[in-house]
Amino acid sequence: MKGARPNSLAFTLKGFLSEHLPRVRGTSPHTILSYRDALKLLLGFLCQAKGISVSDLKLEDIGVTEVIAFLDHLEHGRKNRVGTRNGRLAAIHSFFRYVAGVRPECLEQCQRIPSIPFKRTGTRPVEYLQFEEIKEVIEAVDRPRADGRREYVLLTLMFNTGTT
């Protein structure tokens, strides 16, 4: 008995993760794993939503509506922050840009999915110490001890602003 032949989604995913990202793009192993995990979450979500197994999932089953539903699931169902959602979306965008080059019959789908925008995130304020606070930290170091002298030198070098 012959095993089932992988469908085009399986071939495309394999080519993206094992050939395109590491060899063509020179992507770091951590990024490849992150993209793999994002796509794995997407496939799991789609299988659950459609009530089918991963082996029955086709590339054509992944459309804009499904990706947006997945992103909503990340934020509300999994309680992910917007930054995590945007990271997952970056992986999906990258995958569909790759698909556009290797599967021209899916070109319309591959142009629509990367048009899904990233959500804006609030910027965190830059936190820093005022000059008087820096002086207090440096003065609090116990300089008679060897560790204290080392800490004092490190802190003064780190906080040296050129002012006296």
C-alpha positions as CSV (number, residue, x, y, z in Angstrom):
1,M,0.0,0.0,0.0
2,K,1.4,3.4,-1.0
3,G,1.3,6.3,1.3
4,A,-0.7,9.4,0.5
5,R,1.3,11.8,-1.6
6,P,1.8,15.3,0.0
7,N,-0.4,18.0,-1.5
8,S,0.9,21.3,-2.9
9,L,0.5,23.0,0.5
10,A,2.9,20.5,2.1
11,F,5.4,20.8,-0.7
12,T,5.2,24.6,-0.6
13,L,5.6,24.7,3.2
14,K,8.6,22.4,3.0
15,G,10.2,24.5,0.3
16,F,9.6,27.7,2.2
17,L,11.0,26.5,5.6
18,S,13.8,24.2,4.4
19,E,15.0,25.9,1.2
20,H,13.8,29.5,0.8
21,L,14.3,30.9,4.3
22,P,17.7,29.3,5.2
23,R,19.4,29.1,1.8
24,V,17.9,31.9,-0.3
25,R,17.1,34.5,2.3
26,G,19.8,33.5,4.9
27,T,17.3,33.7,7.7
28,S,18.5,32.9,11.2
29,P,17.4,29.5,12.7
30,H,15.4,31.3,15.4
31,T,13.4,33.2,12.7
32,I,12.8,30.0,10.8
33,L,11.5,28.4,14.0
34,S,9.3,31.4,14.7
35,Y,7.8,31.3,11.2
36,R,7.3,27.6,11.5
37,D,5.4,28.0,14.8
38,A,3.3,30.8,13.3
39,L,2.3,28.7,10.3
40,K,1.7,25.7,12.5
41,L,-0.7,27.7,14.6
42,L,-2.4,29.0,11.5
43,L,-2.8,25.4,10.1
44,G,-4.1,24.1,13.5
45,F,-6.6,27.0,13.6
46,L,-7.8,26.4,10.1
47,C,-8.2,22.6,10.7
48,Q,-10.2,23.2,13.8
49,A,-12.4,25.9,12.1
50,K,-13.1,23.8,9.0
51,G,-13.3,20.5,10.8
52,I,-10.7,18.8,8.6
53,S,-7.3,17.2,9.2
54,V,-4.0,18.9,8.3
55,S,-3.4,16.4,5.5
56,D,-6.7,17.5,3.9
57,L,-5.9,21.2,4.1
58,K,-5.1,22.8,0.7
59,L,-3.4,26.1,-0.1
60,E,-6.6,27.4,-1.5
61,D,-8.3,27.0,1.9
62,I,-6.2,29.9,3.2
63,G,-7.7,33.2,2.3
64,V,-7.9,36.7,3.6
65,T,-11.0,35.9,5.7
66,E,-9.3,32.9,7.3
67,V,-6.2,34.8,8.1
68,I,-8.1,37.7,9.7
69,A,-10.1,35.2,11.7
70,F,-6.8,33.6,12.8
71,L,-5.4,37.0,13.9
72,D,-8.5,37.7,15.9
73,H,-8.2,34.3,17.5
74,L,-4.6,35.1,18.5
75,E,-5.7,38.3,20.2
76,H,-8.9,37.2,21.8
77,G,-8.8,33.4,22.1
78,R,-5.1,33.1,22.9
79,K,-4.8,36.5,24.6
80,N,-1.7,37.4,22.5
81,R,-0.6,41.1,22.4
82,V,-0.6,43.1,19.3
83,G,3.2,42.7,18.9
84,T,2.9,38.9,18.9
85,R,0.0,39.1,16.4
86,N,2.1,41.3,14.1
87,G,5.0,38.8,14.3
88,R,2.7,35.9,13.2
89,L,1.3,38.1,10.4
90,A,4.9,38.9,9.2
91,A,5.5,35.1,8.9
92,I,2.2,34.7,6.9
93,H,3.1,37.6,4.7
94,S,6.5,36.2,4.0
95,F,5.1,32.8,3.2
96,F,2.6,34.1,0.7
97,R,5.2,36.3,-1.0
98,Y,7.2,33.0,-1.5
99,V,4.0,31.2,-2.7
100,A,3.5,34.0,-5.4
101,G,6.8,33.1,-6.9
102,V,6.4,29.3,-7.0
103,R,2.7,28.9,-7.5
104,P,1.6,31.5,-10.1
105,E,-1.9,30.0,-10.2
106,C,-2.4,31.3,-6.7
107,L,-1.2,34.8,-7.5
108,E,-4.5,36.7,-6.6
109,Q,-4.6,35.0,-3.2
110,C,-0.9,35.8,-2.7
111,Q,-1.4,39.4,-3.5
112,R,-4.4,39.8,-1.2
113,I,-3.0,38.2,2.0
114,P,0.1,40.4,2.2
115,S,-2.2,43.4,2.0
116,I,-3.5,42.6,5.5
117,P,-2.1,45.5,7.5
118,F,-0.2,45.3,10.8
119,K,-1.9,46.7,13.8
120,R,-0.4,49.8,15.3
121,T,1.0,49.4,18.8
122,G,1.5,52.0,21.4
123,T,5.1,53.1,21.9
124,R,6.5,52.8,25.4
125,P,8.0,55.9,26.9
126,V,11.8,56.0,27.1
127,E,12.7,55.4,30.7
128,Y,15.9,56.9,32.0
129,L,17.4,58.3,35.2
130,Q,17.8,62.0,35.9
131,F,21.3,63.2,36.7
132,E,20.6,63.4,40.5
133,E,19.3,59.8,40.4
134,I,22.4,58.6,38.7
135,K,24.5,60.4,41.3
136,E,22.6,58.7,44.1
137,V,23.1,55.2,42.5
138,I,26.9,55.8,42.2
139,E,27.2,57.2,45.7
140,A,25.4,54.2,47.1
141,V,28.2,51.8,46.0
142,D,30.3,50.4,48.9
143,R,33.7,51.4,47.5
144,P,36.0,50.0,50.3
145,R,35.1,46.5,49.1
146,A,36.8,45.1,45.9
147,D,33.4,44.3,44.4
148,G,32.2,47.9,45.3
149,R,35.2,49.4,43.5
150,R,34.5,47.4,40.4
151,E,30.8,48.4,40.5
152,Y,31.8,52.0,41.0
153,V,34.1,52.0,38.0
154,L,31.5,50.2,35.8
155,L,28.7,52.6,36.8
156,T,30.8,55.7,36.4
157,L,31.9,54.6,32.9
158,M,28.3,53.6,32.0
159,F,26.7,56.8,33.2
160,N,29.5,59.2,32.2
161,T,27.7,62.0,30.3
162,G,30.7,64.4,30.2
163,T,29.2,66.7,32.8
164,T,30.6,67.4,36.3
